[in-house]
Amino acid sequence: MILFCQSFRSYPIVLHSITGARFVLKNVQANPHTANHVWREKYSLIGIGLCLVYIFLYTACGGDDPTKSSNRKVEAFSLIVEQHTLPDDLAKDNTLTVNSIEGLGTLIGVKSGLYILNGKKFNILDQEQPTVGIEAWKSKYLVIARPKFLQVYDGSIHRLNVNEEFSQTEKEEDKTITSIAVQKEAELWVGTKNQLWLIVGNDVAGFNQFGHVEHLSTFLGAEDLLVKEQGGSFKSIRAAAASGYDLRDFSKSELSLTQLVPSFGGKLWGVAAEGLYEWRKEEDKSAWWAYQLVTEEGQDAAKVEYIAQSSLDGTLWVVTKDKIFQIGLESARYAERPKELKTIISASASYTGDLWLNDGTSLFHITVNKSGPITYKDHVKPFFDKNCLRCHGDVGPGRPINSYELTKTYIQDSIKAIENESMPADKKPLVGGDISLLKKWVEEGLKP
Ligand code: HEC
């Protein structure tokens, strides 16, 4: 059976780091659970009708070594923020979802239908039904989920030919579509009010271990599909050997999870009580580990407001009260959160890797500034403000190094002084960057 023997794709991640700030990621284990229930359950594939497979169902449980912790460096990067004021019929809509694919444009799904963003204008594409999901498919289309049908956008809108499955509503089976997700290029997961479905070509397989699906999340090449059921509990499903699936139930986890998405290498990201957690295995035991974003100033930067994941490569955006982090396979980066952004009511990471934040009145399009140079205004001044100006301001005791001109004049001396550790004179550790930031600024031509 071809269906469950697809090859596993993964995408290399290219990371661009701009400066070497000293944020530290500290992982501390959170109250691990000790119960470990494992049992098996049979289930059948409806629609394909070919086989009976086994799934392993076990509750999310923890190991019991609370001593483990690990550190990771988080580097600063710069973001380009574009603010789009939402028109009245899109304002305050917490179902707003965004996705875009290179060359196709940016689609906005809302309660009132489907829009396309043309420059600064939100143009109506279709108002027949609310939009409940937009996913990139086969690297060239966007699939749009509406409660009663699925569509494909390739420049214009077409209905998918599997729609009979979802349009018929039998008495006890409410097949109203609630969410979609793409984990392998040729497959499409569909969540409905009665269960979970998998579409492969013209085949539709049903997974009746799931009830009312509220939200699905995964990314291309991820091991797990995360299913949020009505009532807020999470399950994950993973293709296993011999046409089977592993199913995990997180409803008995000690964390009250509000968001749960897959991570790299079979790990998971969870948000609970404004904290970020990682579900990972160490020494044969899986447990939740608090994933703290700690600054050198000793602040715990991570009061997580929202996370959003790119469906292309699993890169995770974490928006906290004052920062935006991006955690990739090999490194993590951060930037300041835009001041104009109020409380976020929905967030999406598009297939192109961008982040879209909705605060009810504006939609913020956030992209990584890959080619952005180090400038005095954005990088060097904040570094001097934090590390040097307590002595090198207008009053001393050190000479003033508090303008663009003066900083330029003393930059070589400053680099030397930091290198030979004579500065900062009070030996306080550097915050918000290090010597590489200043060297890069010189290399790039001392931009104002
Ligand atoms: C606790 C106070 C203090 C802090 C913090 C401090 N300096 Fe100084 N710095 C001094 C004093 C005092 C002098 C001697 C007076 C002078 O030459 O300006 C000095 C001298 C210097 C000089 C002159 C040449 C040299 O090497 O002796 C440079 C350049 C310099 N500081 C750079 C920095 C930079 C860059 C930072 C921040 C990373 C920094 N300082 C932080 C107090 C401080």
Residues whose N, C-alpha, C, O or C-beta is under 5 A from the ligand:
A	BS01	HEC	N387 C388 C391 P397 G398 R399 Y410 D413 S414 A417 M423 P424 A425 D426
